[in-house]
Amino acid sequence: MVTPLKKRIIQAIDELTEEQQQKLWEVIEQVRKETLREEPFLASIRSEADPRITLKQVRQELSSIEGNLSDLIAQQREAR
């Protein structure tokens, strides 16, 4: 879906010279890199994610945990 903002951005890009578009692309790439540095945990998760695992499979695996997961975590912390 193309939002009004996306339309304005595309129009503005179309009005730039190719050299200006290249500079804009470099800025976009820099912002992407900075975002990944700021979120190393999320970047790690993305790189290790397996798209073949479904939400149904995750729920099935988690259902084998008895009781409340937050209570289990709290108990393990207290044991330390």
PyRosetta script that sets phi, psi and omega in degrees:
from pyrosetta import init, pose_from_sequence

init()
pose = pose_from_sequence("MVTPLKKRIIQAIDELTEEQQQKLWEVIEQVRKETLREEPFLASIRSEADPRITLKQVRQELSSIEGNLSDLIAQQREAR")
pose.set_psi(1, 131.1)
pose.set_omega(1, -179.9)
pose.set_phi(2, -97.6)
pose.set_psi(2, 112.7)
pose.set_omega(2, -179.9)
pose.set_phi(3, -81.4)
pose.set_psi(3, 164.7)
pose.set_omega(3, 177.0)
pose.set_phi(4, -56.9)
pose.set_psi(4, -37.0)
pose.set_omega(4, 178.7)
pose.set_phi(5, -64.4)
pose.set_psi(5, -44.9)
pose.set_omega(5, 179.0)
pose.set_phi(6, -60.9)
pose.set_psi(6, -39.5)
pose.set_omega(6, 178.4)
pose.set_phi(7, -60.8)
pose.set_psi(7, -43.2)
pose.set_omega(7, 179.5)
pose.set_phi(8, -65.8)
pose.set_psi(8, -39.6)
pose.set_omega(8, 179.6)
pose.set_phi(9, -64.2)
pose.set_psi(9, -47.4)
pose.set_omega(9, -179.7)
pose.set_phi(10, -61.3)
pose.set_psi(10, -42.8)
pose.set_omega(10, 179.0)
pose.set_phi(11, -61.4)
pose.set_psi(11, -43.8)
pose.set_omega(11, -179.9)
pose.set_phi(12, -64.2)
pose.set_psi(12, -40.0)
pose.set_omega(12, 179.3)
pose.set_phi(13, -65.0)
pose.set_psi(13, -41.8)
pose.set_omega(13, -179.9)
pose.set_phi(14, -61.0)
pose.set_psi(14, -26.8)
pose.set_omega(14, -179.1)
pose.set_phi(15, -83.6)
pose.set_psi(15, -10.0)
pose.set_omega(15, 179.6)
pose.set_phi(16, -81.4)
pose.set_psi(16, 154.8)
pose.set_omega(16, 172.3)
pose.set_phi(17, -73.2)
pose.set_psi(17, 166.4)
pose.set_omega(17, 178.9)
pose.set_phi(18, -61.8)
pose.set_psi(18, -37.4)
pose.set_omega(18, 178.2)
pose.set_phi(19, -64.5)
pose.set_psi(19, -41.3)
pose.set_omega(19, 177.9)
pose.set_phi(20, -66.3)
pose.set_psi(20, -38.3)
pose.set_omega(20, 177.5)
pose.set_phi(21, -63.7)
pose.set_psi(21, -38.6)
pose.set_omega(21, 177.8)
pose.set_phi(22, -63.5)
pose.set_psi(22, -42.6)
pose.set_omega(22, 177.6)
pose.set_phi(23, -63.0)
pose.set_psi(23, -41.2)
pose.set_omega(23, 178.1)
pose.set_phi(24, -62.2)
pose.set_psi(24, -42.0)
pose.set_omega(24, 178.6)
pose.set_phi(25, -60.8)
pose.set_psi(25, -40.6)
pose.set_omega(25, 178.8)
pose.set_phi(26, -63.0)
pose.set_psi(26, -38.5)
pose.set_omega(26, 177.5)
pose.set_phi(27, -65.3)
pose.set_psi(27, -44.0)
pose.set_omega(27, 179.3)
pose.set_phi(28, -59.9)
pose.set_psi(28, -45.4)
pose.set_omega(28, 179.1)
pose.set_phi(29, -62.4)
pose.set_psi(29, -39.3)
pose.set_omega(29, 179.0)
pose.set_phi(30, -64.4)
pose.set_psi(30, -42.3)
pose.set_omega(30, 178.8)
pose.set_phi(31, -63.0)
pose.set_psi(31, -41.3)
pose.set_omega(31, 178.0)
pose.set_phi(32, -60.9)
pose.set_psi(32, -44.8)
pose.set_omega(32, -179.8)
pose.set_phi(33, -63.6)
pose.set_psi(33, -41.7)
pose.set_omega(33, 179.3)
pose.set_phi(34, -64.2)
pose.set_psi(34, -38.5)
pose.set_omega(34, 179.2)
pose.set_phi(35, -62.9)
pose.set_psi(35, -42.0)
pose.set_omega(35, 178.9)
pose.set_phi(36, -66.0)
pose.set_psi(36, -36.9)
pose.set_omega(36, 177.9)
pose.set_phi(37, -67.1)
pose.set_psi(37, -36.0)
pose.set_omega(37, -179.1)
pose.set_phi(38, -72.5)
pose.set_psi(38, -23.7)
pose.set_omega(38, -176.3)
pose.set_phi(39, -124.6)
pose.set_psi(39, 60.8)
pose.set_omega(39, -176.9)
pose.set_phi(40, -62.1)
pose.set_psi(40, -33.4)
pose.set_omega(40, 179.1)
pose.set_phi(41, -63.7)
pose.set_psi(41, -46.9)
pose.set_omega(41, 179.6)
pose.set_phi(42, -65.9)
pose.set_psi(42, -38.2)
pose.set_omega(42, 177.9)
pose.set_phi(43, -62.2)
pose.set_psi(43, -40.3)
pose.set_omega(43, 178.6)
pose.set_phi(44, -63.7)
pose.set_psi(44, -43.8)
pose.set_omega(44, 179.5)
pose.set_phi(45, -61.9)
pose.set_psi(45, -44.6)
pose.set_omega(45, 179.7)
pose.set_phi(46, -60.2)
pose.set_psi(46, -41.1)
pose.set_omega(46, -176.9)
pose.set_phi(47, -71.6)
pose.set_psi(47, -26.1)
pose.set_omega(47, -178.0)
pose.set_phi(48, -99.9)
pose.set_psi(48, -4.0)
pose.set_omega(48, -176.9)
pose.set_phi(49, -64.8)
pose.set_psi(49, 143.8)
pose.set_omega(49, 177.6)
pose.set_phi(50, -114.3)
pose.set_psi(50, 105.4)
pose.set_omega(50, -176.3)
pose.set_phi(51, -65.1)
pose.set_psi(51, -11.2)
pose.set_omega(51, 179.3)
pose.set_phi(52, -77.4)
pose.set_psi(52, -17.7)
pose.set_omega(52, -179.5)
pose.set_phi(53, -83.7)
pose.set_psi(53, 124.4)
pose.set_omega(53, -177.2)
pose.set_phi(54, -93.0)
pose.set_psi(54, 162.7)
pose.set_omega(54, 176.3)
pose.set_phi(55, -61.7)
pose.set_psi(55, -36.0)
pose.set_omega(55, 178.5)
pose.set_phi(56, -60.6)
pose.set_psi(56, -42.7)
pose.set_omega(56, 179.4)
pose.set_phi(57, -65.0)
pose.set_psi(57, -40.5)
pose.set_omega(57, 179.2)
pose.set_phi(58, -62.8)
pose.set_psi(58, -46.7)
pose.set_omega(58, -180.0)
pose.set_phi(59, -62.0)
pose.set_psi(59, -38.5)
pose.set_omega(59, 179.9)
pose.set_phi(60, -63.6)
pose.set_psi(60, -43.8)
pose.set_omega(60, 178.9)
pose.set_phi(61, -65.4)
pose.set_psi(61, -42.3)
pose.set_omega(61, -179.3)
pose.set_phi(62, -69.5)
pose.set_psi(62, -25.6)
pose.set_omega(62, -178.1)
pose.set_phi(63, -66.9)
pose.set_psi(63, -18.7)
pose.set_omega(63, 179.8)
pose.set_phi(64, -76.4)
pose.set_psi(64, -11.4)
pose.set_omega(64, 178.2)
pose.set_phi(65, -78.0)
pose.set_psi(65, 120.9)
pose.set_omega(65, -178.7)
pose.set_phi(66, -81.0)
pose.set_psi(66, 144.2)
pose.set_omega(66, 177.2)
pose.set_phi(67, 77.5)
pose.set_psi(67, -158.9)
pose.set_omega(67, -176.5)
pose.set_phi(68, -95.1)
pose.set_psi(68, 127.7)
pose.set_omega(68, -177.8)
pose.set_phi(69, -60.2)
pose.set_psi(69, -40.0)
pose.set_omega(69, -179.6)
pose.set_phi(70, -66.8)
pose.set_psi(70, -33.6)
pose.set_omega(70, 176.2)
pose.set_phi(71, -66.4)
pose.set_psi(71, -40.3)
pose.set_omega(71, 179.0)
pose.set_phi(72, -62.4)
pose.set_psi(72, -42.6)
pose.set_omega(72, 179.1)
pose.set_phi(73, -64.6)
pose.set_psi(73, -43.0)
pose.set_omega(73, 179.2)
pose.set_phi(74, -61.5)
pose.set_psi(74, -41.5)
pose.set_omega(74, 178.6)
pose.set_phi(75, -62.8)
pose.set_psi(75, -41.5)
pose.set_omega(75, -179.7)
pose.set_phi(76, -66.9)
pose.set_psi(76, -36.8)
pose.set_omega(76, 177.7)
pose.set_phi(77, -65.6)
pose.set_psi(77, -41.6)
pose.set_omega(77, 179.9)
pose.set_phi(78, -65.5)
pose.set_psi(78, -33.3)
pose.set_omega(78, -179.3)
pose.set_phi(79, -67.7)
pose.set_psi(79, -23.3)
pose.set_omega(79, 180.0)
pose.set_phi(80, -74.6)
pose.dump_pdb("model.pdb")
